[in-house]
């Protein structure tokens, strides 16, 4: 297996896990209730970028390049979010998912009615989550609400394509889980923005870190899942 032949990817995954989950065990909450410092979050995201580009260096395939570009765009999106730039962040994350979906569609090769149905079902599920969390937003938020609806539906297509692929290649199931966790992470952000009562119902001990606890593993599983499924194909 690729991870056994190259020590750098395995090391980067360990660094990612230590940066993201180490503070939960070893640090007390700060004044905002966060245990994971934001710098550690960003560093963990950068470690996944390194892991993706190491994968491209080992394989030199168009698929591994697209995954690495997608992860790089994800990190840029993280920087935008850190700077409070919501719309640029949405555009950048969405662009990253374009590359993930390109890889999944390429590996599907042929489409069946079942494949199409799976993708459509995921898109409807994403839209349903949005309406549950954000559909009651104020009129003054119409632009943000519309942008996040399109964004959420588009992101939901990623686990949709991954599910269609996983039904033919079971090694792709981590991508499905990663895509679902990505949606969960965005759902937490949507709850914070549009449904404060629901957001406040999340237990205090996990609420401040929940976005990254879901988003970090989402990116890792998408990254690792694509590399694993490519090795098995």
N, C-alpha and C positions, 0 to 999 in steps of 0.2 A: 504494500500500500504506500501511497505517496507520503503520508505523515510519518511512516517508519523510515523512509529513505532520507528525509530532510528534517533536521532538527529545528530549523528556524520557524516553520509554521507551528509546530507543537509549542515551542517557546512563546510565540506570540499569542496563542490561545490561552496559555497559562497566565501570561501577563494581563491579558484582557480580563480573565476571571478574577485575578487578585485585585486589579484596580477597581472593578465594579462591585465585587461582593466582599472583598476584604474589609472595607470600612464599615460594613453593616455589622460585622462581628467585633471589630477592634476599636471603633470610634463611638463616642457619645454624640447624641444629636446636637446640632448647633442651635442658634436662636430661632431659626425657622423650622426646626424639627428634622432637618436633613441629616442623614448619617454619611451619605456619599458626597464628598466635595465635588463641585462642578468640574474642577480641573481634572479630577480622577475620571469623571464621566467622559470628558472629551478625550483624555488620553486613552481610555479603553476603546473608544470609537476609532482613534487613530491606529491602535494595535490591530483592529480588524481590517483596516485599509491595508496595513502591511501584510497581513495574512493573505488578503485577496491578491495583492500584487506578487507575493511569493508564489501563489498558485499559478498565476500567469507565467512567471519566470520558469516554473517547472514544466508547464504544459505547452505554452506558446500557441494556444488555440484562440479562435475568435470568441468562443463562449467564455473562457476564463478572462479574456480581456474585458468583455462586457460586464462581467460580474465585478471585476476590479474597478471599472469606471463607475458602476452603480454604487459601490461602497464609498468611493471617493466623493461622489456627489452627496451621499448620505452624511459624510463628515462635514462637508461644506454646509449642508442644511443644519447640522448641529451648531455650527458657528453662527449661522443666521439666527437660530432660535436663541442662542446665548446673548445675541445682541438685540433681541426683541423685534427682529425683522420677520414677522409672521408670513406675509405673502411671498417674499423671496425664499423663505424656508420651504413653504408648500411647493413652490415651483421646482426647487432643487430636489427635494425628496421625490416628487413626482417624476422628474427627469431620471432619477436613479432607478425608479421602478420601470420606466420604459425599457431600460437595458435588461433588467431581470426578466421582463415579459418577453423580450426578443429572444432570450436564451431558451425560455420554456417553450415558446411557439416553434422555434427551430427544431427542438428535440422532439416535439410532438409529431412532426413530419406530416401526418395525415389527420384530418378532423373527422369526427363522427358526430351524430346528433347528441350522443351522450356527453361528449367533450364540450360541445356548445352549451348544453343544458347546465353542466357543472359551473362553467364560467358565469353564465347568466344568473344562476342561483347565488353565487358569491357576491355579484354586483348588487343584487336585490338585498342581500343580507347586510352589505355595507351601507346601502341607502337607508335600510330600516334602523340600523344603529344610529345613523345621523339624525333621522326624524325623532327618534326616542330622546336623544340628548340635546339636539340643537334646534329642532323644528319650532320651538316656541320662542325663539329669539326675538329681540326687540326690532321694530321696523328700522331703526337707525343702523342696524347691523346687517341689513339685507345683502350688501356686497360680500361681507365676510361669510355670511351664511351660505350664499350661493357658491362662493369659491370653495368652501369646505365641503359642500355637498358633492360637487364635481370631483374634488380631490379624493374624498372618501370612497366614492363609487369606483374611481379609477384604481385606487390602491387595492380595493377588494378584488379586482381582476387578477392581481398577482397570485394570491392563494388559489384563485379559480384556475388559472393556467397550470399552476403547480399541482393541483388536485387531478386535473385531466392527465398530466404527465405521470403522476404517482400511480394512477390506476393501471398504467402500462409498465412503469418502472418503479417498484416499491422503494428503491433507494432515495427517491425524491420526496418522501413524506416529511423529512425535516424542513423542506422548503415550505410546505403547506403550514406546518406549525409556526414557522418563522413569520410567514405572511399574516397568519391569524394573530400572533402576538403584536405585530406591527399595528394592526387595526386596533387591538386592545390598548396599546400605548396611546394612539391618537384619540381613542374614546375617553381616556382619562383626561387628556388635554381639553377635549370638547366639553366634558362634564365640568371642568374647572372654569371654562369660559362661559358656557351657556346654561349649565344646570348646577349652580353653586350648592343648592340643598342636597342634591344627590352626591356631589363631590364631598361635601362635609360629612356624609354618612360613611365614607371610607374610614376605617380605623386610623386613629392618629399615628400609631407606630409605623404604619407603612405608607400613608398618604403622600408625604413629601418626596419619597423616593420611588413611588410606584411607576411613574413614567419611564424612568431609566431601568427599573427592574424588569419591565416588559420589553422596552425598546432594545436594550442591549442584547438580551438573548434572541430577540427577533432578528437582528442584523447578523448575529453569529450563526444562527440556524440557516438563514438564507444563504449566507456565504459558504458555510461548511456543506450544506445540503447540495448546492450546485456542484461543488468540487467532488463530493462523494458520488453523486449520480453520474458525473462525467467519467469518473474512474471506472464505474460499473457498466457504462454503455459500450 
